Amino acid sequence: MSYKIKSLLYFVTFVASAVLYYAMEPEFDNKNNRNSAEIIQLQSNNLDIDSKIAKLDKILE
């Protein structure tokens, strides 16, 4: 087999396997998927520990 035919055969099988993989992979439903990670962002002014320590140091001096 020539190099071009062999390369074409490999490319066609790769494309076919990619299409098959995409077609067989289950779709994820965000509502029913409990294994997905969620990032929760908390906003609070009370978490600024460095400024509180600085104020406490000033008071103690």
mmCIF file as Biopython writes it, N, C-alpha, C and O atoms, coordinates in Angstrom:
data_model
#
loop_
_atom_site.group_PDB
_atom_site.id
_atom_site.type_symbol
_atom_site.label_atom_id
_atom_site.label_alt_id
_atom_site.label_comp_id
_atom_site.label_asym_id
_atom_site.label_entity_id
_atom_site.label_seq_id
_atom_site.pdbx_PDB_ins_code
_atom_site.Cartn_x
_atom_site.Cartn_y
_atom_site.Cartn_z
_atom_site.occupancy
_atom_site.B_iso_or_equiv
_atom_site.auth_seq_id
_atom_site.auth_asym_id
_atom_site.pdbx_PDB_model_num
ATOM 1   N N  . MET A ? 1  ? 0.846   -1.174 0.000  1.0 0.0 1  A 1 
ATOM 2   C CA . MET A ? 1  ? 0.000   0.000  0.000  1.0 0.0 1  A 1 
ATOM 3   C C  . MET A ? 1  ? 0.896   1.242  0.000  1.0 0.0 1  A 1 
ATOM 4   O O  . MET A ? 1  ? 1.912   1.289  0.692  1.0 0.0 1  A 1 
ATOM 5   N N  . SER A ? 2  ? 0.512   2.215  -0.764 1.0 0.0 2  A 1 
ATOM 6   C CA . SER A ? 2  ? 1.320   3.423  -0.815 1.0 0.0 2  A 1 
ATOM 7   C C  . SER A ? 2  ? 1.079   4.271  0.436  1.0 0.0 2  A 1 
ATOM 8   O O  . SER A ? 2  ? 0.097   4.091  1.156  1.0 0.0 2  A 1 
ATOM 9   N N  . TYR A ? 3  ? 1.981   5.175  0.662  1.0 0.0 3  A 1 
ATOM 10  C CA . TYR A ? 3  ? 1.927   6.033  1.848  1.0 0.0 3  A 1 
ATOM 11  C C  . TYR A ? 3  ? 0.667   6.899  1.849  1.0 0.0 3  A 1 
ATOM 12  O O  . TYR A ? 3  ? 0.051   7.082  2.899  1.0 0.0 3  A 1 
ATOM 13  N N  . LYS A ? 4  ? 0.280   7.426  0.708  1.0 0.0 4  A 1 
ATOM 14  C CA . LYS A ? 4  ? -0.897  8.299  0.642  1.0 0.0 4  A 1 
ATOM 15  C C  . LYS A ? 4  ? -2.174  7.527  0.943  1.0 0.0 4  A 1 
ATOM 16  O O  . LYS A ? 4  ? -3.045  8.037  1.649  1.0 0.0 4  A 1 
ATOM 17  N N  . ILE A ? 5  ? -2.301  6.334  0.434  1.0 0.0 5  A 1 
ATOM 18  C CA . ILE A ? 5  ? -3.506  5.528  0.672  1.0 0.0 5  A 1 
ATOM 19  C C  . ILE A ? 5  ? -3.582  5.128  2.142  1.0 0.0 5  A 1 
ATOM 20  O O  . ILE A ? 5  ? -4.656  5.153  2.744  1.0 0.0 5  A 1 
ATOM 21  N N  . LYS A ? 6  ? -2.440  4.760  2.716  1.0 0.0 6  A 1 
ATOM 22  C CA . LYS A ? 6  ? -2.421  4.370  4.120  1.0 0.0 6  A 1 
ATOM 23  C C  . LYS A ? 6  ? -2.779  5.570  5.009  1.0 0.0 6  A 1 
ATOM 24  O O  . LYS A ? 6  ? -3.526  5.422  5.976  1.0 0.0 6  A 1 
ATOM 25  N N  . SER A ? 7  ? -2.255  6.739  4.689  1.0 0.0 7  A 1 
ATOM 26  C CA . SER A ? 7  ? -2.578  7.938  5.467  1.0 0.0 7  A 1 
ATOM 27  C C  . SER A ? 7  ? -4.058  8.282  5.346  1.0 0.0 7  A 1 
ATOM 28  O O  . SER A ? 7  ? -4.691  8.652  6.335  1.0 0.0 7  A 1 
ATOM 29  N N  . LEU A ? 8  ? -4.609  8.164  4.156  1.0 0.0 8  A 1 
ATOM 30  C CA . LEU A ? 8  ? -6.027  8.432  3.950  1.0 0.0 8  A 1 
ATOM 31  C C  . LEU A ? 8  ? -6.886  7.454  4.741  1.0 0.0 8  A 1 
ATOM 32  O O  . LEU A ? 8  ? -7.898  7.846  5.321  1.0 0.0 8  A 1 
ATOM 33  N N  . LEU A ? 9  ? -6.496  6.206  4.767  1.0 0.0 9  A 1 
ATOM 34  C CA . LEU A ? 9  ? -7.225  5.188  5.523  1.0 0.0 9  A 1 
ATOM 35  C C  . LEU A ? 9  ? -7.193  5.504  7.020  1.0 0.0 9  A 1 
ATOM 36  O O  . LEU A ? 9  ? -8.223  5.410  7.688  1.0 0.0 9  A 1 
ATOM 37  N N  . TYR A ? 10 ? -6.030  5.876  7.554  1.0 0.0 10 A 1 
ATOM 38  C CA . TYR A ? 10 ? -5.933  6.256  8.959  1.0 0.0 10 A 1 
ATOM 39  C C  . TYR A ? 10 ? -6.798  7.480  9.271  1.0 0.0 10 A 1 
ATOM 40  O O  . TYR A ? 10 ? -7.464  7.528  10.306 1.0 0.0 10 A 1 
ATOM 41  N N  . PHE A ? 11 ? -6.784  8.454  8.384  1.0 0.0 11 A 1 
ATOM 42  C CA . PHE A ? 11 ? -7.577  9.667  8.601  1.0 0.0 11 A 1 
ATOM 43  C C  . PHE A ? 11 ? -9.069  9.364  8.594  1.0 0.0 11 A 1 
ATOM 44  O O  . PHE A ? 11 ? -9.807  9.881  9.432  1.0 0.0 11 A 1 
ATOM 45  N N  . VAL A ? 12 ? -9.518  8.537  7.666  1.0 0.0 12 A 1 
ATOM 46  C CA . VAL A ? 12 ? -10.936 8.190  7.583  1.0 0.0 12 A 1 
ATOM 47  C C  . VAL A ? 12 ? -11.368 7.422  8.828  1.0 0.0 12 A 1 
ATOM 48  O O  . VAL A ? 12 ? -12.454 7.667  9.354  1.0 0.0 12 A 1 
ATOM 49  N N  . THR A ? 13 ? -10.539 6.499  9.307  1.0 0.0 13 A 1 
ATOM 50  C CA . THR A ? 13 ? -10.915 5.754  10.516 1.0 0.0 13 A 1 
ATOM 51  C C  . THR A ? 13 ? -10.906 6.667  11.741 1.0 0.0 13 A 1 
ATOM 52  O O  . THR A ? 13 ? -11.726 6.493  12.642 1.0 0.0 13 A 1 
ATOM 53  N N  . PHE A ? 14 ? -9.989  7.640  11.786 1.0 0.0 14 A 1 
ATOM 54  C CA . PHE A ? 14 ? -9.976  8.583  12.903 1.0 0.0 14 A 1 
ATOM 55  C C  . PHE A ? 14 ? -11.243 9.433  12.910 1.0 0.0 14 A 1 
ATOM 56  O O  . PHE A ? 14 ? -11.857 9.623  13.960 1.0 0.0 14 A 1 
ATOM 57  N N  . VAL A ? 15 ? -11.634 9.941  11.753 1.0 0.0 15 A 1 
ATOM 58  C CA . VAL A ? 15 ? -12.843 10.763 11.673 1.0 0.0 15 A 1 
ATOM 59  C C  . VAL A ? 15 ? -14.067 9.934  12.039 1.0 0.0 15 A 1 
ATOM 60  O O  . VAL A ? 15 ? -14.948 10.416 12.751 1.0 0.0 15 A 1 
ATOM 61  N N  . ALA A ? 16 ? -14.135 8.703  11.565 1.0 0.0 16 A 1 
ATOM 62  C CA . ALA A ? 16 ? -15.269 7.830  11.879 1.0 0.0 16 A 1 
ATOM 63  C C  . ALA A ? 16 ? -15.337 7.545  13.378 1.0 0.0 16 A 1 
ATOM 64  O O  . ALA A ? 16 ? -16.423 7.540  13.957 1.0 0.0 16 A 1 
ATOM 65  N N  . SER A ? 17 ? -14.180 7.306  14.014 1.0 0.0 17 A 1 
ATOM 66  C CA . SER A ? 17 ? -14.190 7.027  15.448 1.0 0.0 17 A 1 
ATOM 67  C C  . SER A ? 17 ? -14.570 8.276  16.250 1.0 0.0 17 A 1 
ATOM 68  O O  . SER A ? 17 ? -15.239 8.169  17.278 1.0 0.0 17 A 1 
ATOM 69  N N  . ALA A ? 18 ? -14.148 9.459  15.788 1.0 0.0 18 A 1 
ATOM 70  C CA . ALA A ? 18 ? -14.522 10.693 16.477 1.0 0.0 18 A 1 
ATOM 71  C C  . ALA A ? 18 ? -16.020 10.930 16.379 1.0 0.0 18 A 1 
ATOM 72  O O  . ALA A ? 18 ? -16.648 11.325 17.361 1.0 0.0 18 A 1 
ATOM 73  N N  . VAL A ? 19 ? -16.597 10.698 15.220 1.0 0.0 19 A 1 
ATOM 74  C CA . VAL A ? 19 ? -18.038 10.874 15.046 1.0 0.0 19 A 1 
ATOM 75  C C  . VAL A ? 19 ? -18.798 9.860  15.894 1.0 0.0 19 A 1 
ATOM 76  O O  . VAL A ? 19 ? -19.796 10.211 16.523 1.0 0.0 19 A 1 
ATOM 77  N N  . LEU A ? 20 ? -18.345 8.619  15.921 1.0 0.0 20 A 1 
ATOM 78  C CA . LEU A ? 20 ? -18.987 7.583  16.738 1.0 0.0 20 A 1 
ATOM 79  C C  . LEU A ? 20 ? -18.898 7.933  18.221 1.0 0.0 20 A 1 
ATOM 80  O O  . LEU A ? 20 ? -19.875 7.779  18.954 1.0 0.0 20 A 1 
ATOM 81  N N  . TYR A ? 21 ? -17.752 8.396  18.660 1.0 0.0 21 A 1 
ATOM 82  C CA . TYR A ? 21 ? -17.572 8.763  20.063 1.0 0.0 21 A 1 
ATOM 83  C C  . TYR A ? 21 ? -18.512 9.912  20.441 1.0 0.0 21 A 1 
ATOM 84  O O  . TYR A ? 21 ? -19.135 9.888  21.502 1.0 0.0 21 A 1 
ATOM 85  N N  . TYR A ? 22 ? -18.607 10.901 19.580 1.0 0.0 22 A 1 
ATOM 86  C CA . TYR A ? 22 ? -19.478 12.041 19.855 1.0 0.0 22 A 1 
ATOM 87  C C  . TYR A ? 22 ? -20.940 11.614 19.883 1.0 0.0 22 A 1 
ATOM 88  O O  . TYR A ? 22 ? -21.712 12.109 20.705 1.0 0.0 22 A 1 
ATOM 89  N N  . ALA A ? 23 ? -21.325 10.710 19.004 1.0 0.0 23 A 1 
ATOM 90  C CA . ALA A ? 23 ? -22.716 10.267 18.934 1.0 0.0 23 A 1 
ATOM 91  C C  . ALA A ? 23 ? -23.095 9.387  20.120 1.0 0.0 23 A 1 
ATOM 92  O O  . ALA A ? 23 ? -24.246 9.406  20.557 1.0 0.0 23 A 1 
ATOM 93  N N  . MET A ? 24 ? -22.155 8.626  20.641 1.0 0.0 24 A 1 
ATOM 94  C CA . MET A ? 24 ? -22.467 7.685  21.720 1.0 0.0 24 A 1 
ATOM 95  C C  . MET A ? 24 ? -22.320 8.306  23.102 1.0 0.0 24 A 1 
ATOM 96  O O  . MET A ? 24 ? -22.841 7.750  24.069 1.0 0.0 24 A 1 
ATOM 97  N N  . GLU A ? 25 ? -21.634 9.430  23.231 1.0 0.0 25 A 1 
ATOM 98  C CA . GLU A ? 25 ? -21.441 10.063 24.525 1.0 0.0 25 A 1 
ATOM 99  C C  . GLU A ? 25 ? -22.762 10.656 25.005 1.0 0.0 25 A 1 
ATOM 100 O O  . GLU A ? 25 ? -23.420 11.391 24.269 1.0 0.0 25 A 1 
ATOM 101 N N  . PRO A ? 26 ? -23.149 10.338 26.236 1.0 0.0 26 A 1 
ATOM 102 C CA . PRO A ? 26 ? -24.434 10.865 26.728 1.0 0.0 26 A 1 
ATOM 103 C C  . PRO A ? 26 ? -24.341 12.367 26.955 1.0 0.0 26 A 1 
ATOM 104 O O  . PRO A ? 26 ? -23.292 12.894 27.326 1.0 0.0 26 A 1 
ATOM 105 N N  . GLU A ? 27 ? -25.462 13.043 26.725 1.0 0.0 27 A 1 
ATOM 106 C CA . GLU A ? 27 ? -25.520 14.471 26.960 1.0 0.0 27 A 1 
ATOM 107 C C  . GLU A ? 27 ? -25.779 14.711 28.442 1.0 0.0 27 A 1 
ATOM 108 O O  . GLU A ? 27 ? -26.541 13.984 29.079 1.0 0.0 27 A 1 
ATOM 109 N N  . PHE A ? 28 ? -25.140 15.731 28.973 1.0 0.0 28 A 1 
ATOM 110 C CA . PHE A ? 28 ? -25.302 16.045 30.379 1.0 0.0 28 A 1 
ATOM 111 C C  . PHE A ? 28 ? -26.435 17.036 30.553 1.0 0.0 28 A 1 
ATOM 112 O O  . PHE A ? 28 ? -26.514 18.047 29.854 1.0 0.0 28 A 1 
ATOM 113 N N  . ASP A ? 29 ? -27.300 16.733 31.486 1.0 0.0 29 A 1 
ATOM 114 C CA . ASP A ? 29 ? -28.378 17.634 31.842 1.0 0.0 29 A 1 
ATOM 115 C C  . ASP A ? 29 ? -27.974 18.334 33.127 1.0 0.0 29 A 1 
ATOM 116 O O  . ASP A ? 29 ? -27.783 17.683 34.154 1.0 0.0 29 A 1 
ATOM 117 N N  . ASN A ? 30 ? -27.846 19.635 33.081 1.0 0.0 30 A 1 
ATOM 118 C CA . ASN A ? 30 ? -27.341 20.380 34.234 1.0 0.0 30 A 1 
ATOM 119 C C  . ASN A ? 30 ? -28.251 20.250 35.448 1.0 0.0 30 A 1 
ATOM 120 O O  . ASN A ? 30 ? -27.776 20.348 36.579 1.0 0.0 30 A 1 
ATOM 121 N N  . LYS A ? 31 ? -29.526 20.035 35.246 1.0 0.0 31 A 1 
ATOM 122 C CA . LYS A ? 31 ? -30.448 19.945 36.372 1.0 0.0 31 A 1 
ATOM 123 C C  . LYS A ? 31 ? -30.311 18.608 37.091 1.0 0.0 31 A 1 
ATOM 124 O O  . LYS A ? 31 ? -30.444 18.548 38.313 1.0 0.0 31 A 1 
ATOM 125 N N  . ASN A ? 32 ? -30.050 17.548 36.356 1.0 0.0 32 A 1 
ATOM 126 C CA . ASN A ? 32 ? -30.012 16.216 36.947 1.0 0.0 32 A 1 
ATOM 127 C C  . ASN A ? 32 ? -28.597 15.743 37.269 1.0 0.0 32 A 1 
ATOM 128 O O  . ASN A ? 32 ? -28.437 14.684 37.876 1.0 0.0 32 A 1 
ATOM 129 N N  . ASN A ? 33 ? -27.590 16.475 36.891 1.0 0.0 33 A 1 
ATOM 130 C CA . ASN A ? 33 ? -26.219 16.042 37.105 1.0 0.0 33 A 1 
ATOM 131 C C  . ASN A ? 33 ? -25.736 16.552 38.454 1.0 0.0 33 A 1 
ATOM 132 O O  . ASN A ? 33 ? -25.442 17.737 38.612 1.0 0.0 33 A 1 
ATOM 133 N N  . ARG A ? 34 ? -25.657 15.660 39.414 1.0 0.0 34 A 1 
ATOM 134 C CA . ARG A ? 34 ? -25.233 16.054 40.757 1.0 0.0 34 A 1 
ATOM 135 C C  . ARG A ? 34 ? -23.730 15.906 40.941 1.0 0.0 34 A 1 
ATOM 136 O O  . ARG A ? 34 ? -23.202 16.295 41.983 1.0 0.0 34 A 1 
ATOM 137 N N  . ASN A ? 35 ? -23.029 15.355 39.957 1.0 0.0 35 A 1 
ATOM 138 C CA . ASN A ? 35 ? -21.590 15.181 40.071 1.0 0.0 35 A 1 
ATOM 139 C C  . ASN A ? 35 ? -20.818 16.408 39.597 1.0 0.0 35 A 1 
ATOM 140 O O  . ASN A ? 35 ? -19.593 16.449 39.712 1.0 0.0 35 A 1 
ATOM 141 N N  . SER A ? 36 ? -21.506 17.388 39.077 1.0 0.0 36 A 1 
ATOM 142 C CA . SER A ? 36 ? -20.814 18.564 38.573 1.0 0.0 36 A 1 
ATOM 143 C C  . SER A ? 36 ? -20.419 19.470 39.740 1.0 0.0 36 A 1 
ATOM 144 O O  . SER A ? 36 ? -21.132 19.586 40.737 1.0 0.0 36 A 1 
ATOM 145 N N  . ALA A ? 37 ? -19.288 20.090 39.582 1.0 0.0 37 A 1 
ATOM 146 C CA . ALA A ? 37 ? -18.791 20.988 40.626 1.0 0.0 37 A 1 
ATOM 147 C C  . ALA A ? 37 ? -19.361 22.377 40.401 1.0 0.0 37 A 1 
ATOM 148 O O  . ALA A ? 37 ? -19.476 22.846 39.268 1.0 0.0 37 A 1 
ATOM 149 N N  . GLU A ? 38 ? -19.707 23.011 41.478 1.0 0.0 38 A 1 
ATOM 150 C CA . GLU A ? 38 ? -20.221 24.372 41.406 1.0 0.0 38 A 1 
ATOM 151 C C  . GLU A ? 38 ? -19.333 25.269 42.255 1.0 0.0 38 A 1 
ATOM 152 O O  . GLU A ? 38 ? -18.871 24.881 43.328 1.0 0.0 38 A 1 
ATOM 153 N N  . ILE A ? 39 ? -19.110 26.451 41.761 1.0 0.0 39 A 1 
ATOM 154 C CA . ILE A ? 39 ? -18.312 27.423 42.492 1.0 0.0 39 A 1 
ATOM 155 C C  . ILE A ? 39 ? -19.260 28.475 43.057 1.0 0.0 39 A 1 
ATOM 156 O O  . ILE A ? 39 ? -20.029 29.100 42.327 1.0 0.0 39 A 1 
ATOM 157 N N  . ILE A ? 40 ? -19.189 28.650 44.333 1.0 0.0 40 A 1 
ATOM 158 C CA . ILE A ? 40 ? -20.032 29.629 45.000 1.0 0.0 40 A 1 
ATOM 159 C C  . ILE A ? 40 ? -19.130 30.769 45.443 1.0 0.0 40 A 1 
ATOM 160 O O  . ILE A ? 40 ? -18.143 30.556 46.147 1.0 0.0 40 A 1 
ATOM 161 N N  . GLN A ? 41 ? -19.468 31.960 45.032 1.0 0.0 41 A 1 
ATOM 162 C CA . GLN A ? 41 ? -18.660 33.126 45.377 1.0 0.0 41 A 1 
ATOM 163 C C  . GLN A ? 41 ? -19.353 33.883 46.497 1.0 0.0 41 A 1 
ATOM 164 O O  . GLN A ? 41 ? -20.501 34.308 46.372 1.0 0.0 41 A 1 
ATOM 165 N N  . LEU A ? 42 ? -18.634 34.038 47.579 1.0 0.0 42 A 1 
ATOM 166 C CA . LEU A ? 42 ? -19.174 34.759 48.729 1.0 0.0 42 A 1 
ATOM 167 C C  . LEU A ? 42 ? -18.556 36.146 48.779 1.0 0.0 42 A 1 
ATOM 168 O O  . LEU A ? 42 ? -17.348 36.309 48.608 1.0 0.0 42 A 1 
ATOM 169 N N  . GLN A ? 43 ? -19.381 37.117 49.009 1.0 0.0 43 A 1 
ATOM 170 C CA . GLN A ? 43 ? -18.887 38.473 49.142 1.0 0.0 43 A 1 
ATOM 171 C C  . GLN A ? 43 ? -19.224 38.964 50.538 1.0 0.0 43 A 1 
ATOM 172 O O  . GLN A ? 43 ? -20.381 38.966 50.958 1.0 0.0 43 A 1 
ATOM 173 N N  . SER A ? 44 ? -18.189 39.376 51.241 1.0 0.0 44 A 1 
ATOM 174 C CA . SER A ? 44 ? -18.412 39.858 52.594 1.0 0.0 44 A 1 
ATOM 175 C C  . SER A ? 44 ? -17.324 40.846 52.960 1.0 0.0 44 A 1 
ATOM 176 O O  . SER A ? 44 ? -16.160 40.666 52.602 1.0 0.0 44 A 1 
ATOM 177 N N  . ASN A ? 45 ? -17.703 41.880 53.668 1.0 0.0 45 A 1 
ATOM 178 C CA . ASN A ? 45 ? -16.738 42.847 54.164 1.0 0.0 45 A 1 
ATOM 179 C C  . ASN A ? 45 ? -16.106 42.366 55.460 1.0 0.0 45 A 1 
ATOM 180 O O  . ASN A ? 45 ? -15.109 42.930 55.909 1.0 0.0 45 A 1 
ATOM 181 N N  . ASN A ? 46 ? -16.672 41.338 56.061 1.0 0.0 46 A 1 
ATOM 182 C CA . ASN A ? 46 ? -16.174 40.834 57.334 1.0 0.0 46 A 1 
ATOM 183 C C  . ASN A ? 46 ? -14.970 39.917 57.177 1.0 0.0 46 A 1 
ATOM 184 O O  . ASN A ? 46 ? -14.389 39.506 58.182 1.0 0.0 46 A 1 
ATOM 185 N N  . LEU A ? 47 ? -14.581 39.587 55.974 1.0 0.0 47 A 1 
ATOM 186 C CA . LEU A ? 47 ? -13.489 38.646 55.761 1.0 0.0 47 A 1 
ATOM 187 C C  . LEU A ? 47 ? -12.131 39.320 55.621 1.0 0.0 47 A 1 
ATOM 188 O O  . LEU A ? 47 ? -11.137 38.638 55.375 1.0 0.0 47 A 1 
ATOM 189 N N  . ASP A ? 48 ? -12.062 40.619 55.769 1.0 0.0 48 A 1 
ATOM 190 C CA . ASP A ? 48 ? -10.805 41.343 55.630 1.0 0.0 48 A 1 
ATOM 191 C C  . ASP A ? 48 ? -10.043 41.272 56.955 1.0 0.0 48 A 1 
ATOM 192 O O  . ASP A ? 48 ? -10.073 42.215 57.746 1.0 0.0 48 A 1 
ATOM 193 N N  . ILE A ? 49 ? -9.374  40.173 57.186 1.0 0.0 49 A 1 
ATOM 194 C CA . ILE A ? 49 ? -8.712  39.902 58.466 1.0 0.0 49 A 1 
ATOM 195 C C  . ILE A ? 49 ? -7.509  40.813 58.664 1.0 0.0 49 A 1 
ATOM 196 O O  . ILE A ? 49 ? -7.240  41.246 59.785 1.0 0.0 49 A 1 
ATOM 197 N N  . ASP A ? 50 ? -6.781  41.110 57.589 1.0 0.0 50 A 1 
ATOM 198 C CA . ASP A ? 50 ? -5.585  41.939 57.720 1.0 0.0 50 A 1 
ATOM 199 C C  . ASP A ? 50 ? -5.913  43.330 58.265 1.0 0.0 50 A 1 
ATOM 200 O O  . ASP A ? 50 ? -5.196  43.847 59.122 1.0 0.0 50 A 1 
ATOM 201 N N  . SER A ? 51 ? -6.986  43.928 57.775 1.0 0.0 51 A 1 
ATOM 202 C CA . SER A ? 51 ? -7.336  45.261 58.274 1.0 0.0 51 A 1 
ATOM 203 C C  . SER A ? 51 ? -7.802  45.186 59.721 1.0 0.0 51 A 1 
ATOM 204 O O  . SER A ? 51 ? -7.538  46.104 60.497 1.0 0.0 51 A 1 
ATOM 205 N N  . LYS A ? 52 ? -8.485  44.119 60.098 1.0 0.0 52 A 1 
ATOM 206 C CA . LYS A ? 52 ? -8.921  43.979 61.491 1.0 0.0 52 A 1 
ATOM 207 C C  . LYS A ? 52 ? -7.732  43.809 62.423 1.0 0.0 52 A 1 
ATOM 208 O O  . LYS A ? 52 ? -7.722  44.354 63.527 1.0 0.0 52 A 1 
ATOM 209 N N  . ILE A ? 53 ? -6.729  43.053 61.983 1.0 0.0 53 A 1 
ATOM 210 C CA . ILE A ? 53 ? -5.534  42.866 62.807 1.0 0.0 53 A 1 
ATOM 211 C C  . ILE A ? 53 ? -4.787  44.187 62.939 1.0 0.0 53 A 1 
ATOM 212 O O  . ILE A ? 53 ? -4.279  44.509 64.013 1.0 0.0 53 A 1 
ATOM 213 N N  . ALA A ? 54 ? -4.719  44.953 61.850 1.0 0.0 54 A 1 
ATOM 214 C CA . ALA A ? 54 ? -4.046  46.251 61.898 1.0 0.0 54 A 1 
ATOM 215 C C  . ALA A ? 54 ? -4.762  47.191 62.862 1.0 0.0 54 A 1 
ATOM 216 O O  . ALA A ? 54 ? -4.107  47.909 63.618 1.0 0.0 54 A 1 
ATOM 217 N N  . LYS A ? 55 ? -6.086  47.199 62.847 1.0 0.0 55 A 1 
ATOM 218 C CA . LYS A ? 55 ? -6.841  48.039 63.772 1.0 0.0 55 A 1 
ATOM 219 C C  . LYS A ? 55 ? -6.631  47.588 65.209 1.0 0.0 55 A 1 
ATOM 220 O O  . LYS A ? 55 ? -6.513  48.415 66.113 1.0 0.0 55 A 1 
ATOM 221 N N  . LEU A ? 56 ? -6.584  46.281 65.420 1.0 0.0 56 A 1 
ATOM 222 C CA . LEU A ? 56 ? -6.363  45.747 66.765 1.0 0.0 56 A 1 
ATOM 223 C C  . LEU A ? 56 ? -4.971  46.108 67.262 1.0 0.0 56 A 1 
ATOM 224 O O  . LEU A ? 56 ? -4.805  46.434 68.437 1.0 0.0 56 A 1 
ATOM 225 N N  . ASP A ? 57 ? -3.976  46.056 66.399 1.0 0.0 57 A 1 
ATOM 226 C CA . ASP A ? 57 ? -2.628  46.446 66.774 1.0 0.0 57 A 1 
ATOM 227 C C  . ASP A ? 57 ? -2.570  47.911 67.179 1.0 0.0 57 A 1 
ATOM 228 O O  . ASP A ? 57 ? -1.891  48.260 68.145 1.0 0.0 57 A 1 
ATOM 229 N N  . LYS A ? 58 ? -3.275  48.771 66.450 1.0 0.0 58 A 1 
ATOM 230 C CA . LYS A ? 58 ? -3.302  50.188 66.782 1.0 0.0 58 A 1 
ATOM 231 C C  . LYS A ? 58 ? -3.954  50.426 68.139 1.0 0.0 58 A 1 
ATOM 232 O O  . LYS A ? 58 ? -3.513  51.286 68.902 1.0 0.0 58 A 1 
ATOM 233 N N  . ILE A ? 59 ? -4.985  49.678 68.435 1.0 0.0 59 A 1 
ATOM 234 C CA . ILE A ? 59 ? -5.691  49.821 69.712 1.0 0.0 59 A 1 
ATOM 235 C C  . ILE A ? 59 ? -4.802  49.352 70.855 1.0 0.0 59 A 1 
ATOM 236 O O  . ILE A ? 59 ? -4.783  49.972 71.918 1.0 0.0 59 A 1 
ATOM 237 N N  . LEU A ? 60 ? -4.072  48.273 70.651 1.0 0.0 60 A 1 
ATOM 238 C CA . LEU A ? 60 ? -3.244  47.713 71.707 1.0 0.0 60 A 1 
ATOM 239 C C  . LEU A ? 60 ? -1.989  48.538 71.961 1.0 0.0 60 A 1 
ATOM 240 O O  . LEU A ? 60 ? -1.383  48.398 73.023 1.0 0.0 60 A 1 
ATOM 241 N N  . GLU A ? 61 ? -1.582  49.384 71.038 1.0 0.0 61 A 1 
ATOM 242 C CA . GLU A ? 61 ? -0.366  50.188 71.235 1.0 0.0 61 A 1 
ATOM 243 C C  . GLU A ? 61 ? -0.558  51.311 72.172 1.0 0.0 61 A 1 
ATOM 244 O O  . GLU A ? 61 ? 0.379   52.067 72.429 1.0 0.0 61 A 1 
#
